Amino acid sequence: MADKQRLYRVTFFNQGHIYEVYAKSVSQGGLYGFVEIEQLVFGERSELVVDPAEEKLASEFADVIRSYIPMHAVVRIDEVRKRGAAKVTDAGGSDGKVMPFPVYTGRN
């Protein structure tokens, strides 16, 4: 993979959901305690099959140049060979045994 640009799959918690996005750049960043992701990659607009979930995620990050994810919210970062579908899933387990670490949302 030396001649190709690297691609990362970043999985993190955000407001009760698990986000899985693909980015070309991941680093510790300038803000202490945050992981910086840049150049998010989504499906091509010219594809015949359009995933509405990925389209919604792409529109959410449409004007984002760089995103800072709190380090404690990151579940996993993988370097991958090719891009998969970006997605958002509900973090609540169906059996109630596994719960995400509580994250402050700014609401009382």
N, C-alpha and C positions, 0 to 999 in steps of 0.2 A: 504494500500500500504506500510505498515511498513516493511514487510518482503521482498519486492521486491526492486530492485534498481530503483531509480527515472529516469524518462525520460522527456525531455523538447522539445517542438516545438518552435524554434526560427525563427521569421520572421523579415527580415531586408532589407533595400535598399542597392544596390551595382551597381554602374555604369548604372543607368537607368533601373534596373531590381529589382524585388522583389524576394528574396531568402527565401525559407522555408526549414529548415533543422532540424534534430532531433539530440539531444546530451544528453549524460548521465550526464554531469557536466556543470553548468552555474554559473558564479560568477562575482563579480565586478572586480576582477583581480588586478594586481599590477600596471598597467598603468592607470593613472588618466584619466577619461573620456571614458574608454573603457569597454565593457562587454567581458568577457573571456568565450569561449565555448571550451569544450574538449570532446573527445571520441564521435565523430560524428558517427551516426548509419545510415547505408544504407541497402537496400534490400540484402538478401542472394544471393550469386552467384549461388546457386543450385536451385533457383526457376525456374519453367517451363516458366512462363510469365515474360519477361524482359522488363522493361520500359526504352526506350532509353534516355529519358530526365533525369531519375534518374541515369542511368549509366554514362552519361556525367558529371553530378554533382559529382558523386562518384569519377570519374577520376580527376576532378578539385581539390578535397580535398584529394586525395590518400596519399600523403606524409605529410599531415598536422597533427602535434601533437596537436597544440593548435591554436585557431584563436581569434584575438582581433577585435571586431566589435565596431566602434565608437558609443557612447551612443546615439547620435542624429540620427543615421541611424536605430536604433532598432525600429520596429513597435510594436512588441508584443512578450512576452515570456509566454508560457503556460506549465504547468505540465500536461502530458497526461498519460492515462492508457496504450495505445499501439501505436506503430509507424505507421504512414501513409506514403505516398509516398513523398519523398523530391522532390522539384520542383523549377523551376525558371520561373517567368512570367514577361511580359513586364509591366513596371510601368506606362506607358502613358495611360491615360483614353481614351476611344473611343470618348467620347463627349467633351473632352478637358476642363472640368470643374474642375477636380481634378488633381493636379500636385504634385509630391513629392518635399520636401524641397530641394533646390539646394545644391549639394555636390561638393566640389572641386575635380576635377579629375586629376589635374596636367598638363592639356593641355591648351594652349592659344587659 
